[in-house]
Amino acid sequence: MIITLTGLSGFIGRALADRFVGCHQLQSFSLRSTQPLQTCDAVIHLAGEPIAQRWTAAAKRRIRESRIEGTRRLIAGLAALPSPPKIFICSSAVGFYGSRGDEILTEASPPGVGFLAELCVEWERAADEAQALGMRVVKLRTGVVLGRDGGALKRMLPAFCLGLGGRLGSGRQWMPWIHLDDHLDLVEFALAQSGVSGPLNAVAPNPVTNREFTATLARALGRPAFLPAPAFALRAMFGEMACVLLASQRVIPRAALDAGFVFRHPELGPALQDILRSNK
């Protein structure tokens, strides 16, 4: 299969490129490129301005434009091909659901409120425009992806290894997570399964609270975790973006499970042990 990938330089993009070696022909595409798109069988669209930054007016504009207008430009380029690809997989986020306390959230749940939720709604709406080209559209609502070479875990490990980690805010907020291997498996599953379309929660089937995550990571490292980051300190440090760290999203991968996807790492403890073991 010939696959066009945007966002190759990112954490997940690099991992996908490594996974596809020997089994798929991969061609990278930058949304800033002036070169036309090449014919392909599928597109995996991961590119976008980082969310993890202070949300100034300018930053919000960049985040929106990179995802919404960037997706529309990409689809316009695909429309110009003699034969558009059959599959369009677009990254999205569990931020779609907003902060919902203990409510169990599936792909059928309505969107939440706030900047990130509204962004995800418009982002997914832009991705759906590929349907007019006859493409099967899959929207990956991704949680916290755990892997050794990037993402949230890489940023957390230095403090936790020193015994300086701790919960965020109250720690009662639900934290949807997924092992990188399962995320890559889910992408390949979406490519291969013609019956899979629409939103797909890219999260493990057993979400945990932030307090549970903190305790499990500290235990896996053999370190204490007694330095919480109060909500007011996070808001002072990150501004409005702190809502991402404090949001509660009890997300379940109902669509993936119903389609027959089997997770390699459904439980957080063994998942972290696998990652940390491979990091030595």
N, C-alpha and C positions, 0 to 999 in steps of 0.2 A: 504494500500500500504506500502511495506517495502522500506524505502528510506535510502541510504547511503549518509552521509553528510561529506564533508571535510570543515575545517575552522569553526568548531563549536564554538570556543572561540572568534571569531570576532563579531563585531557589528551586522551584518546581520545574521550570523550563530546562535547567541544566540536568536535573534528575531524569526527566522524560527523554532528553536527548541520549543520555547514557543507556536508558532502558531500551530505546528503539534501535540501537546499533545491532545490525545483523538481521533484524526482522522487519523493519520498515525503512523506506527511503525518506529522509527528513530534509526539508528545506526551510531555512529560517527566513522570516520576513519582518522588517521593521516598518512600523506605521509612519516613520519619518522618511522612508525611502521614496525616491522619485522614480524608481524602477517599477515596471508593472508586475503584477502577480503572475506566478507561473501556474500552469495547469496542475491539479492535484486531485486526490481522491477524498481528502478530508482536511479540515482546518481545525487547529486547536488554538484558541485565542486567549492568551494569558496576560498580554501586555497592559500596563496601566501605571499611572503615577502612584507612588507608595502612599498608603493610607496612614502609616505610622509617622506622622509629622504634625506639628502644630497647625491647626486648621484656621489659618488666616483666610481672609477673603480671596487672596490670590491663590493660596494652596487649594481651597475648595474649587476654584475655577479650573485649575490644572487637573485636579482629580476628576471632575465631571467631564471635562473636555476629552481627557485621555481615554475614558471608558465609554462614554456615550457617543461623542462625535467620532472617536477613534474606531469604535465598532461599526458605526454607519459608513465611515470611509472604507473600511476593510470590506464590508459587504458590497459597496458600490464597485470596488475593484474586482470582486468575485463575479459580479453581474456582467463585467466586460469580458470575461473569459469565454472562449468558444463553447466550452462545456463546464459549467460550474460543478464544484465537488458535491458529493452526496451528503456529507456530514459536516455540521458546524458545531463544535464544542466550545462553549464560551464560559470563562471563569465568572463566578458571581461570589456571593459571600453570605454567611449566616446572618450578617448584619441586616439582611432583608427583613428579618422578623422583629427588629428592634429589641428592646429589653422587656421580657415578659414574665419575670419571676419564675415560679415553679410550673408554669403551663407547659405541657408537652407539645412540642412543635413538630409537625410533619410538612411535607411538600404541599399539603392541602390547606395549611394554615394561612390566614391573610397576612399581608405585610404589616410591619409596625410603623412607628413614627420616628421622625428625626432625620438628620442629614444622611446618614449611612443607609437607612431603610429606603428613603426616597431615591437615593442614588441607585441602589440595587434594582428598584422597580423600573426606573428609566433605562438602566443598563440592560436588563433582561428584555425589556420591550424593544430596544434597539437590536438585540440579538435575534429576536423573533422575526425581524424583517427578512432574515435569510430564508424563511419558509416560503416566501414568494418566489424564490429561485428553485424551489423543489428540494431544498435541503432539509435533512432531519436535524433538528436543533436540540441540543442538550445543554442545560445551564447548571453548572456545578456550584451549588451553594456551599462553599468551603468553610470549614472551621479552622481551628489552630492546627496547622500541619507540623508534626513532630519529626524531626530528622537531625542527623548529626552535623550536617554541613551548612545549615542556614536556618532561617525562620526564627520563631519565637524562642525555641529551646536553646539555640546557640547564644542568644542574647541573655538568657536567664542563667546559663550554667556557671559563668564566672562567679557571680554572687553566691549561688547555692553551693558551689564547691568550697567556698570560704566559710560556709555556715552563716551567710548573711542574707539568705533568702527569707521570704515570708509571704503571707497572703496579701492580696490586694483588696483594700477596703475592708468590708465585713467578711469577705471570703465566702459568703453564702450564695453568690451568683454562680449560675451554672455555666460551665465552660466546655463547649463542644470541641472535641479534638479528633485527630486522625493520624495514625502512623503514616509516614511518607510512602512506605511500600503499599499500603492499602489505597492511598490516594492514586498512585500510579496504576495499580491494578484496576481501580474504578474507571480511570480514563480509558484503559485498554478494553474494559468491559463495555463501556459506552460506545466505543468504536465498533466493537464486534457484534453487539446485540441490536438488531434492527428494530426491535420492539421498544427500545429505551429512548424516550424523548421527553422534552420538557424539563422542569426542575428536578435536580437530583442532589439530595443533601450529602455532601462529601464529609461525613463525620462518622466516628465509631458508634456502634450501637449502644454503648454504655457511657453517656456523658457523666462528668463528675463536677462537683462544685470547685471553685477556686481553692477553698480550704483543703479539700481532699487532694487536689492536684499538687498543691504545695507540700503536703505531708508525704505523699507518695514519691515525689521527686527527691525530697530530702532523705527519705528512707532508702531509696535506691542508691543514693550517693554516700550513705552512712554519715550524714551531716545533720545538725540541728537546723531548724527553720523557725526562728523566733523574732524576726524583725519585720513586722507587717508594714505595709505602705498605706497609711491612712488615705481615705478618699480625698480629703481636702488637699493633701500633699500632691496626689496625682493630678488633681485639677490645677493646682498651682504650677506644676511642672509641664503638663501637656495641654492645658486649656480644655477646649471642648472635646478634643480627641480622647480625653480620659474616659469618656463614656464608652468607648470600645472596650477598655480594660474592666469596667465596672458593670457592663451590661450582663443580664442573666438570660441565657438562651438554652433551654433544655431541648435540644434538637435531636431527633431520631431519624436515621436513614431509611424511612419506610419504603420509599420507591425502590431503592437498591435491594433491600431484603426481599420485597415482593417479587422482584425480577430474578431472584435466585443468586444474587451476589453473596459470596462467602468471605468474611473478613479474616485475615490472617492474625490480626492483633485486636481483638474486640475489647480487651481489658487493659486499663492504663498501666498497672504495675508491670506485667510481663512486656508490654510495649516499650516502656522506658528502659527496662532491663536489656531488651534486645538492642535498643539504640545505643545505650551507654556501653554495652559490651563490644559493639562494633566500632566504638569510638576509641578503644584502647589500642 
